[in-house]
């Protein structure tokens, strides 16, 4: 019964959630949260201040003790907007490493949105239909259109509550000029989001993070104090504490603009710390809901940490539904990269099929972890994307494109592994000193070498793409591997020749002879 821990280092706060796997599901054991304002100095100066670093480290040390107490088998630590922007992010990650032993993974805005979506659709009732997800954190705002539990479109906007407060609202309460600049900036960012999302027709809007919770509670409290209107007295009776209408959010946002911090702090649901950054978040929600023609939102306490835990569950327990969902998400991302760079699927699909056959048939030879089957399939499908830039040296371009593309479901480390496998299909062989290999953990280097050999064999089997695909039978013996080729319409001589060229490297990596026969 494994136990997982997820740590979210956000621009406004740090969060910890520990859960154990019971009956293929996650059961929460412990949660913790602390407001650290890591992004406050970043959005002012471009760097994390020593004070913010120290405060965050103190919180992480407390989290570390809780993780040790619950004997977590696996810990994943991710950082978001502030760390994406900070010039001295590397210094902070080194401090975290020395203080806790944890490696911090700085994720993109879209990966952040994907993990939030995964956490919500895995646990939130009603989220498996057509809905819109809004997560407004300290540094960014991720908006996701979901249908049937799948992401249809997503945009990450620089509209975090801490970011807006630091960049646009130095005065308390803000003066007209500051508010006008802030509204102009929000409008510009929302126009960018609207181009990606269009006008989503959804019956459910789910909002996550602390700003949404504060706005929901504050707008309900405000609505109950309003004079009862004859036309709609039942409206406020039906309104749940975790829901807010667009009209109420707009009214609340306009009222907050006229208050100072002390006045905002006593508004129910906001409190003294949230009051310092609530104005920008309230204006974003009001403008976003109005622009997209939405009636309001429902608050959910789920978030990034829940998505991280769901991902860890999926990668450990292959029987869970979330595993199939992530696999589907990953494959959709791979196909999107192929489409974007003009890869002909009919040309690469036989390579994928052959590398799967080799992986399955030679399991006791290569001894690779099971997840490498997907890494190999992905590398097989994307091995030609570099030709979009230049046919000459296209393997280098392929590696760069895969490593730096946003592929849903793949962490930066996983993309680095896939990109390295696709890199070494020409004359170059993997070397620990190569730039692509330096981004991969040392313990994965031998796995990458073995995977490269399998993909090279699969590519060699598909030399003459104009003819019918060559079929293959694999025979594994103690000291040799025999590949028996069944020719297609155009024969198999070219493929056999290409395979025999790989025999020396095959022997070097697997300590076995590679024999090729054409039947």
Backbone torsions as a table, in degrees:
resi	resn	phi	psi	omega
1	UNK	NA	87.5	-175.5
2	UNK	-68.1	155.2	177.0
3	UNK	-122.0	133.6	-177.5
4	UNK	-117.5	151.8	174.7
5	UNK	-130.3	134.7	178.1
6	UNK	-120.0	128.7	178.6
7	UNK	-119.5	124.7	-179.8
8	UNK	-112.3	109.9	177.4
9	UNK	-95.2	95.9	-176.7
10	UNK	-94.3	177.5	-179.9
11	UNK	-73.8	-25.9	-179.0
12	UNK	-107.6	-39.2	-176.0
13	UNK	-145.8	162.7	173.5
14	UNK	-109.8	140.9	-178.5
15	UNK	-132.6	146.1	176.6
16	UNK	-128.3	138.5	172.4
17	UNK	-141.5	129.1	178.7
18	UNK	-117.0	133.0	-178.8
19	UNK	-142.4	149.9	175.9
20	UNK	-110.4	155.7	178.8
21	UNK	-90.9	120.9	177.9
22	UNK	-134.7	119.3	-179.0
23	UNK	55.5	45.1	177.8
24	UNK	65.2	18.9	177.5
25	UNK	-130.2	162.9	179.1
26	UNK	-95.5	132.5	175.1
27	UNK	-118.5	120.8	-177.5
28	UNK	-67.3	130.8	178.5
29	UNK	-106.1	-33.4	-174.0
30	UNK	-160.7	143.3	175.2
31	UNK	-136.7	149.0	177.1
32	UNK	-152.2	154.4	-179.2
33	UNK	-154.7	143.2	174.5
34	UNK	-147.2	133.8	176.0
35	UNK	-77.7	120.2	-176.7
36	UNK	-120.9	-14.6	178.1
37	UNK	51.6	47.4	-179.5
38	UNK	-60.6	-32.4	-175.8
39	UNK	-85.4	-8.3	-174.5
40	UNK	-57.0	-50.1	-179.5
41	UNK	-74.5	-30.8	-179.6
42	UNK	-61.4	-43.4	-176.8
43	UNK	-77.1	-9.7	174.1
44	UNK	-95.4	-47.0	-170.2
45	UNK	-117.6	-13.8	-176.6
46	UNK	91.1	-2.8	-179.9
47	UNK	-132.8	153.2	175.4
48	UNK	-78.1	129.5	-179.2
49	UNK	-73.4	152.6	177.0
50	UNK	-57.2	-35.6	-179.8
51	UNK	-66.0	-42.9	179.1
52	UNK	-65.7	-39.6	176.9
53	UNK	-60.5	-49.3	-176.5
54	UNK	-61.8	-42.1	179.1
55	UNK	-64.2	-39.3	179.2
56	UNK	-69.3	-39.8	178.2
57	UNK	-61.6	-39.8	178.4
58	UNK	-60.4	-43.0	178.4
59	UNK	-64.6	-42.5	-178.7
60	UNK	-66.5	-33.7	176.2
61	UNK	-65.1	-37.2	176.0
62	UNK	-66.0	-42.3	176.9
63	UNK	-60.0	-40.5	-178.3
64	UNK	-60.2	-42.1	178.5
65	UNK	-62.1	-39.5	178.5
66	UNK	-66.8	-39.5	178.3
67	UNK	-63.3	-42.0	178.1
68	UNK	-66.1	-40.6	-179.1
69	UNK	-61.2	-38.2	-179.3
70	UNK	-90.6	3.7	176.3
71	UNK	51.5	51.0	-179.6
72	UNK	-63.5	134.6	-179.8
73	UNK	-78.8	-28.6	-177.5
74	UNK	-146.4	136.5	178.9
75	UNK	-125.3	133.1	173.9
76	UNK	-123.6	126.3	-176.6
77	UNK	-117.2	120.2	-179.9
78	UNK	-122.4	150.2	176.9
79	UNK	-125.4	152.7	-170.8
80	UNK	-120.6	-131.9	-164.0
81	UNK	-54.6	-48.7	-177.0
82	UNK	-60.2	-41.3	-179.7
83	UNK	-72.6	-27.1	175.3
84	UNK	-67.1	-32.0	-174.7
85	UNK	-94.2	-24.2	-170.2
86	UNK	-71.3	133.0	177.3
87	UNK	-68.7	-29.7	-176.8
88	UNK	-105.4	31.3	-179.9
89	UNK	-59.9	-37.9	-178.8
90	UNK	-62.2	-38.5	179.3
91	UNK	-63.5	-39.7	-180.0
92	UNK	-68.5	-43.1	-180.0
93	UNK	-62.2	-34.6	176.9
94	UNK	-67.5	-37.3	177.9
95	UNK	-64.8	-44.0	177.8
96	UNK	-59.7	-43.5	-179.4
97	UNK	-60.8	-44.3	-178.4
98	UNK	-70.8	-31.3	-176.4
99	UNK	-82.9	-31.2	-173.2
100	UNK	-127.6	-19.5	-173.6
101	UNK	85.0	0.9	-177.1
102	UNK	-87.4	142.0	170.9
103	UNK	-91.8	126.0	-179.7
104	UNK	-91.2	128.9	178.9
105	UNK	-104.6	112.9	178.6
106	UNK	-86.0	114.1	-175.1
107	UNK	-101.9	155.5	179.4
108	UNK	-74.5	168.2	177.6
109	UNK	-62.9	-37.6	-179.3
110	UNK	-72.4	-37.1	176.1
111	UNK	-66.8	-36.9	174.9
112	UNK	-59.4	-47.1	178.6
113	UNK	-62.6	-38.5	-179.6
114	UNK	-64.6	-42.8	-179.4
115	UNK	-68.6	-37.9	175.7
116	UNK	-62.0	-45.6	178.1
117	UNK	-58.7	-43.7	-179.7
118	UNK	-61.6	-44.0	179.6
119	UNK	-64.1	-39.7	-177.9
120	UNK	-71.8	-49.9	-175.8
121	UNK	-69.7	-21.1	178.2
122	UNK	-73.8	-32.7	-170.9
123	UNK	-121.4	-23.6	-171.1
124	UNK	-85.0	124.5	176.2
125	UNK	-61.2	136.4	177.8
126	UNK	86.8	-11.2	-175.7
127	UNK	-78.9	-7.2	-179.4
128	UNK	-84.1	-6.3	173.9
129	UNK	-89.3	-158.8	178.1
130	UNK	-83.0	122.1	-177.2
131	UNK	-154.6	166.7	176.9
132	UNK	-116.6	132.5	178.4
133	UNK	-108.6	133.2	177.9
134	UNK	-125.6	123.2	175.0
135	UNK	-125.9	107.4	179.5
136	UNK	-105.7	106.2	-179.5
137	UNK	-99.2	-154.4	-178.9
138	UNK	-77.0	-32.0	-175.4
139	UNK	-116.6	-22.3	-176.5
140	UNK	-148.2	168.3	178.5
141	UNK	-130.6	119.2	178.5
142	UNK	-102.8	127.1	179.5
143	UNK	-120.1	125.0	-172.8
144	UNK	-129.3	129.0	172.5
145	UNK	-94.7	121.1	-176.2
146	UNK	-121.0	143.6	178.1
147	UNK	-145.9	122.3	-178.8
148	UNK	64.6	28.3	-178.8
149	UNK	78.8	6.8	-179.3
150	UNK	-115.6	145.5	178.3
151	UNK	-76.0	123.6	176.4
152	UNK	-93.7	-41.7	175.2
153	UNK	-158.6	157.7	-176.5
154	UNK	-153.8	147.8	175.9
155	UNK	-142.5	141.2	175.9
156	UNK	-111.7	121.8	-174.8
157	UNK	-115.3	146.0	179.4
158	UNK	-81.3	64.9	-175.3
159	UNK	-128.0	41.8	177.1
160	UNK	-74.6	151.9	-175.3
161	UNK	-65.2	-42.9	179.3
162	UNK	-68.5	-42.8	179.2
163	UNK	-57.4	-48.1	-177.6
164	UNK	-65.9	-39.4	179.6
165	UNK	-62.7	-45.6	-176.5
166	UNK	-70.7	-36.4	-173.9
167	UNK	-86.9	-27.1	-170.3
168	UNK	-123.9	-18.2	-169.9
169	UNK	-125.6	67.6	179.6
170	UNK	-74.4	-21.3	-176.0
171	UNK	-98.3	147.9	177.8
172	UNK	-130.1	117.4	-7.3
173	UNK	-70.3	160.1	-175.9
174	UNK	-65.7	146.2	177.5
175	UNK	-86.1	168.6	-173.8
176	UNK	-58.9	-41.5	-177.4
177	UNK	-62.9	-40.7	179.0
178	UNK	-64.8	-43.7	179.8
179	UNK	-63.4	-40.7	-179.4
180	UNK	-63.3	-42.6	178.2
181	UNK	-64.8	-40.5	179.8
182	UNK	-63.4	-45.2	-179.5
183	UNK	-64.4	-36.5	178.4
184	UNK	-64.9	-41.7	179.5
185	UNK	-66.3	-45.2	178.0
186	UNK	-58.7	-43.1	-179.7
187	UNK	-62.2	-40.2	179.9
188	UNK	-65.4	-43.9	179.6
189	UNK	-66.2	-39.4	-179.4
190	UNK	-68.7	-31.4	174.7
191	UNK	-62.2	-39.9	177.2
192	UNK	-63.3	-41.2	178.7
193	UNK	-67.0	-37.5	-179.0
194	UNK	-65.3	-33.6	177.9
195	UNK	-61.9	-34.2	-178.9
196	UNK	-83.0	-38.6	-172.5
197	UNK	-95.3	-23.6	-173.9
198	UNK	68.2	-147.5	175.6
199	UNK	-108.9	88.3	-175.2
200	UNK	-68.6	121.7	177.5
201	UNK	-90.3	99.4	-176.6
202	UNK	-130.3	149.9	176.7
203	UNK	-93.1	-12.7	-176.8
204	UNK	-135.6	130.2	173.1
205	UNK	-118.9	122.0	-179.6
206	UNK	-110.3	124.1	179.5
207	UNK	-113.7	137.2	-179.7
208	UNK	-120.2	172.3	177.8
209	UNK	84.4	170.0	-172.1
210	UNK	-64.6	-34.3	179.8
211	UNK	-61.9	-43.7	179.8
212	UNK	-64.0	-41.2	179.0
213	UNK	-62.0	-43.9	-179.4
214	UNK	-65.1	-43.5	-179.2
215	UNK	-66.0	-38.6	180.0
216	UNK	-63.2	-48.5	-178.3
217	UNK	-69.1	-40.9	-178.6
218	UNK	-67.5	-39.9	-178.9
219	UNK	-69.1	-34.6	176.2
220	UNK	-66.3	-44.6	179.0
221	UNK	-62.2	-41.4	179.1
222	UNK	-65.4	-42.2	-177.4
223	UNK	-63.7	-36.4	-178.6
224	UNK	-69.3	-22.7	-179.7
225	UNK	-87.4	-11.9	-179.8
226	UNK	-71.6	151.9	175.3
227	UNK	-59.2	140.1	-179.3
228	UNK	-70.3	126.6	-179.7
229	UNK	-96.1	138.4	-176.4
230	UNK	-62.3	-32.7	-174.1
231	UNK	-73.7	-27.2	-175.2
232	UNK	-150.1	56.7	179.4
233	UNK	-71.3	-28.7	-176.8
234	UNK	-75.2	-16.0	-177.5
235	UNK	-56.3	-42.6	-175.9
236	UNK	-81.6	-22.8	175.8
237	UNK	-69.3	-39.4	-177.7
238	UNK	-77.2	-22.5	-175.3
239	UNK	-67.2	123.7	-179.2
240	UNK	-84.6	157.5	179.9
241	UNK	-60.8	-20.6	-179.3
242	UNK	-101.9	18.7	179.4
243	UNK	-125.6	154.9	176.7
244	UNK	-148.8	138.3	176.6
245	UNK	-86.9	159.5	179.4
246	UNK	-61.7	-42.1	-179.1
247	UNK	-61.8	-41.8	-179.6
248	UNK	-69.1	-36.9	177.8
249	UNK	-65.1	-41.1	177.9
250	UNK	-63.8	-45.4	179.3
251	UNK	-60.5	-43.7	179.1
252	UNK	-63.4	-44.4	-179.6
253	UNK	-60.1	-42.8	179.8
254	UNK	-65.2	-36.0	179.0
255	UNK	-70.3	-40.4	-178.9
256	UNK	-62.6	-31.6	179.4
257	UNK	-60.5	-28.1	-175.3
258	UNK	-94.2	-5.2	-177.5
259	UNK	-96.4	153.1	169.2
260	UNK	-88.9	177.2	-173.9
261	UNK	-62.6	-39.7	180.0
262	UNK	-62.8	-38.9	179.2
263	UNK	-69.9	-39.6	179.3
264	UNK	-66.3	-33.5	-175.5
265	UNK	-64.8	-25.6	-178.3
266	UNK	-93.4	-0.1	175.8
267	UNK	-69.8	127.2	-179.6
268	UNK	-53.5	131.8	178.5
269	UNK	93.6	-17.1	-176.5
270	UNK	-96.7	-60.8	176.4
271	UNK	80.0	172.1	-171.4
272	UNK	-69.4	-35.7	-178.8
273	UNK	-81.3	-41.8	179.9
274	UNK	-68.1	-27.3	-178.0
275	UNK	-61.2	-27.7	-177.5
276	UNK	-70.0	-22.7	-174.3
277	UNK	-128.6	8.5	-170.6
278	UNK	-75.4	-26.9	-172.7
279	UNK	-61.1	-51.3	-178.9
280	UNK	-61.3	-43.4	179.3
281	UNK	-62.5	-40.9	179.9
282	UNK	-64.3	-42.5	178.8
283	UNK	-65.4	-37.2	178.2
284	UNK	-63.7	-47.7	-179.2
285	UNK	-61.8	-45.3	-179.1
286	UNK	-61.1	-46.6	-178.0
287	UNK	-68.2	-40.0	-178.8
288	UNK	-66.0	-47.0	-179.7
289	UNK	-62.1	-41.5	179.9
290	UNK	-68.0	-46.5	-176.3
291	UNK	-61.7	-38.3	-177.9
292	UNK	-90.9	4.8	175.9
293	UNK	66.5	39.6	-177.1
294	UNK	-101.2	149.3	-175.4
295	UNK	-83.5	-20.7	-178.4
296	UNK	161.1	-164.2	179.6
297	UNK	-143.4	162.2	172.8
298	UNK	-114.3	128.9	-178.8
299	UNK	-80.4	140.3	174.1
300	UNK	-127.0	134.5	178.6
301	UNK	-76.3	-5.4	179.4
302	UNK	-72.4	160.6	-179.7
303	UNK	-171.1	-153.2	-174.1
304	UNK	-57.7	-44.2	-177.5
305	UNK	-62.0	-32.8	178.4
306	UNK	-69.6	-35.8	176.3
307	UNK	-67.7	-38.4	177.9
308	UNK	-61.7	-45.5	179.4
309	UNK	-63.8	-41.0	178.6
310	UNK	-63.0	-38.3	178.2
311	UNK	-64.7	-43.4	179.4
312	UNK	-64.5	-38.5	176.6
313	UNK	-61.8	-45.4	-178.3
314	UNK	-62.7	-36.5	-178.0
315	UNK	-78.4	-15.6	-179.3
316	UNK	-100.4	-41.6	-176.1
317	UNK	-111.8	102.5	-175.5
318	UNK	-73.5	-7.3	-177.8
319	UNK	-88.9	-6.3	-177.0
320	UNK	-80.0	153.0	177.6
321	UNK	-66.7	-31.1	-179.3
322	UNK	-67.6	-26.4	176.4
323	UNK	-63.6	-47.1	179.1
324	UNK	-62.4	-37.2	-179.5
325	UNK	-64.2	-44.4	-179.5
326	UNK	-67.5	-40.7	178.0
327	UNK	-60.0	-42.2	178.3
328	UNK	-64.2	-41.3	178.8
329	UNK	-61.7	-43.9	-179.8
330	UNK	-62.6	-44.8	-176.9
331	UNK	-66.9	-36.8	175.5
332	UNK	-60.7	-40.1	178.1
333	UNK	-64.7	-40.7	178.0
334	UNK	-62.9	-45.9	-179.7
335	UNK	-64.9	-32.8	178.0
336	UNK	-66.2	-40.1	176.4
337	UNK	-63.5	-42.9	177.5
338	UNK	-59.2	-44.3	-179.7
339	UNK	-64.3	-42.8	-176.6
340	UNK	-63.1	-33.0	-176.0
341	UNK	-108.3	20.8	169.5
342	UNK	68.5	28.5	178.8
343	UNK	-77.7	131.6	176.7
344	UNK	-81.9	112.3	-175.0
345	UNK	-62.4	-32.4	-179.2
346	UNK	-65.8	-21.9	178.3
347	UNK	-83.4	-33.9	-175.0
348	UNK	-97.0	-19.0	-179.7
349	UNK	-60.3	-41.7	176.5
350	UNK	-62.1	-33.7	176.8
351	UNK	-63.8	-43.8	178.1
352	UNK	-60.9	-45.1	-178.9
353	UNK	-62.6	-41.1	-179.6
354	UNK	-67.9	-39.5	-178.2
355	UNK	-68.9	-32.4	174.9
356	UNK	-66.1	-43.5	178.3
357	UNK	-61.2	-43.2	178.4
358	UNK	-64.5	-41.9	179.6
359	UNK	-60.7	-47.0	-177.2
360	UNK	-70.3	-42.2	-175.0
361	UNK	-74.6	-26.6	-175.1
362	UNK	-111.1	29.3	-176.2
363	UNK	-56.8	-42.3	-177.9
364	UNK	-78.8	-5.3	175.0
365	UNK	-91.4	-51.9	-175.0
366	UNK	-84.0	-29.8	177.7
367	UNK	52.7	38.5	179.5
368	UNK	-84.3	150.3	173.0
369	UNK	-59.7	152.4	-174.4
370	UNK	-59.4	-33.5	-177.9
371	UNK	-64.9	-18.2	179.4
372	UNK	-68.7	-17.5	174.5
373	UNK	-62.8	-44.9	177.9
374	UNK	-67.4	-39.9	179.3
375	UNK	-60.8	-40.0	179.2
376	UNK	-68.0	-43.0	177.7
377	UNK	-60.2	-43.1	-179.0
378	UNK	-65.0	-44.5	178.9
379	UNK	-63.7	-37.2	178.6
380	UNK	-63.1	-42.4	-178.1
381	UNK	-70.2	-34.0	-173.6
382	UNK	-101.6	7.7	-172.3
383	UNK	-67.4	-12.1	179.4
384	UNK	-103.1	2.1	-173.6
385	UNK	-63.4	-26.8	-179.2
386	UNK	-65.4	-20.9	179.2
387	UNK	-67.2	-17.6	176.0
388	UNK	-61.9	-31.8	-179.5
389	UNK	-89.9	-47.1	-178.2
390	UNK	-170.6	132.7	177.2
391	UNK	-65.4	-35.1	179.8
392	UNK	-74.2	125.0	-178.5
393	UNK	65.9	31.3	-172.2
394	UNK	-69.2	-19.4	178.4
395	UNK	-66.6	-36.3	175.6
396	UNK	-63.7	-42.3	179.2
397	UNK	-65.7	-38.1	178.2
398	UNK	-60.3	-46.2	-180.0
399	UNK	-59.6	-44.1	-178.3
400	UNK	-64.5	-44.4	-177.4
401	UNK	-63.7	-46.8	-178.3
402	UNK	-64.5	-45.4	-176.9
403	UNK	-63.7	-29.2	-173.7
404	UNK	-110.3	6.0	177.2
405	UNK	-88.5	152.5	174.9
406	UNK	-87.3	104.4	179.9
407	UNK	-116.7	110.4	-175.4
408	UNK	-52.9	134.3	175.1
409	UNK	92.8	-14.0	179.9
410	UNK	-103.6	125.7	173.9
411	UNK	-74.4	163.6	177.0
412	UNK	-54.8	-38.8	179.1
413	UNK	-65.1	-41.3	179.5
414	UNK	-66.8	-39.2	176.3
415	UNK	-63.7	-37.5	178.5
416	UNK	-62.8	-40.0	179.0
417	UNK	-65.7	-47.5	179.9
418	UNK	-62.0	-42.1	-178.5
419	UNK	-65.9	-35.5	178.6
420	UNK	-69.2	-39.0	177.9
421	UNK	-61.4	-41.2	-179.5
422	UNK	-75.6	-19.5	-176.1
423	UNK	-70.4	-38.1	-167.6
424	UNK	-100.4	53.6	178.4
425	UNK	-104.7	-3.0	178.1
426	UNK	-101.8	-135.1	-177.3
427	UNK	-81.9	-22.3	-176.3
428	UNK	-78.1	145.5	175.9
429	UNK	-114.8	153.0	-179.3
430	UNK	-60.1	136.3	177.4
431	UNK	-139.8	137.5	-175.6
432	UNK	-59.2	-23.0	-178.4
433	UNK	-88.0	-8.3	179.0
434	UNK	-66.8	148.2	179.4
435	UNK	-58.4	-45.3	178.7
436	UNK	-59.9	-34.3	-178.0
437	UNK	-78.6	-26.4	-178.3
438	UNK	-68.5	-20.5	179.5
439	UNK	-86.6	-1.6	-176.9
440	UNK	-108.3	137.7	177.3
441	UNK	-54.0	141.9	-176.2
442	UNK	-57.3	-35.4	-177.8
443	UNK	-67.7	-13.2	178.6
444	UNK	-95.2	-7.3	-173.9
445	UNK	-60.7	-44.3	-179.9
446	UNK	-67.0	-37.3	176.3
447	UNK	-60.9	-42.2	179.8
448	UNK	-63.5	-44.2	178.8
449	UNK	-56.1	-46.0	-177.9
450	UNK	-67.6	-40.1	178.6
451	UNK	-65.0	-38.2	178.3
452	UNK	-59.0	-42.0	179.9
453	UNK	-61.1	-44.5	-179.7
454	UNK	-61.9	-42.8	-179.3
455	UNK	-69.4	-35.7	176.9
456	UNK	-61.5	-40.0	177.2
457	UNK	-64.6	-42.0	-179.7
458	UNK	-64.5	-39.8	177.2
459	UNK	-66.3	-40.9	178.8
460	UNK	-61.5	-29.9	179.8
461	UNK	-74.7	-6.4	-175.8
462	UNK	-128.4	51.4	179.4
463	UNK	-77.5	-45.5	-175.5
464	UNK	-100.9	84.0	-174.2
465	UNK	-74.7	-11.2	179.7
466	UNK	-76.5	-22.5	-178.7
467	UNK	-96.4	177.2	178.0
468	UNK	-66.2	151.0	-176.3
469	UNK	-66.6	136.5	177.5
470	UNK	-74.1	132.3	174.2
471	UNK	-92.8	157.9	-171.4
472	UNK	-142.6	145.2	169.9
473	UNK	-120.9	134.4	-176.5
474	UNK	-110.0	128.4	177.7
475	UNK	-121.9	120.1	-177.6
476	UNK	-104.9	125.0	177.7
477	UNK	-120.7	167.8	-176.0
478	UNK	-57.2	-34.9	-176.0
479	UNK	-120.1	2.7	-178.7
480	UNK	-155.4	162.3	174.2
481	UNK	-125.9	129.1	-180.0
482	UNK	-108.7	123.9	173.8
483	UNK	-103.0	114.1	-179.0
484	UNK	-101.4	114.3	-174.9
485	UNK	-95.8	134.7	173.8
486	UNK	-106.6	110.3	-171.7
487	UNK	-60.4	147.9	171.4
488	UNK	-87.6	-160.3	-176.6
489	UNK	-63.1	-30.3	-177.0
490	UNK	-101.2	14.1	-178.4
491	UNK	85.6	-176.2	-178.0
492	UNK	-138.0	16.2	-176.3
493	UNK	-64.7	-42.4	-179.3
494	UNK	-64.6	-41.7	179.5
495	UNK	-64.7	-42.9	179.3
496	UNK	-61.8	-42.3	177.8
497	UNK	-61.6	-44.1	-179.5
498	UNK	-64.9	-38.9	179.4
499	UNK	-66.6	-41.6	-179.1
500	UNK	-64.2	-28.0	176.4
501	UNK	-65.6	-22.0	-179.0
502	UNK	-89.2	-2.6	-172.7
503	UNK	-61.3	-42.0	-178.1
504	UNK	-63.7	-45.4	-179.8
505	UNK	-68.3	-35.9	176.9
506	UNK	-59.6	-45.8	179.8
507	UNK	-64.4	-38.9	-179.6
508	UNK	-62.8	-40.8	-175.3
509	UNK	-84.4	-43.7	-172.3
510	UNK	-104.5	-5.5	-178.9
511	UNK	57.4	36.6	175.8
512	UNK	-139.0	155.9	176.1
513	UNK	-80.4	144.5	174.1
514	UNK	-109.8	118.3	178.7
515	UNK	-113.0	142.3	-178.5
516	UNK	-127.7	128.5	176.5
517	UNK	-129.2	144.1	174.9
518	UNK	-107.8	120.9	-177.4
519	UNK	-84.7	NA	NA
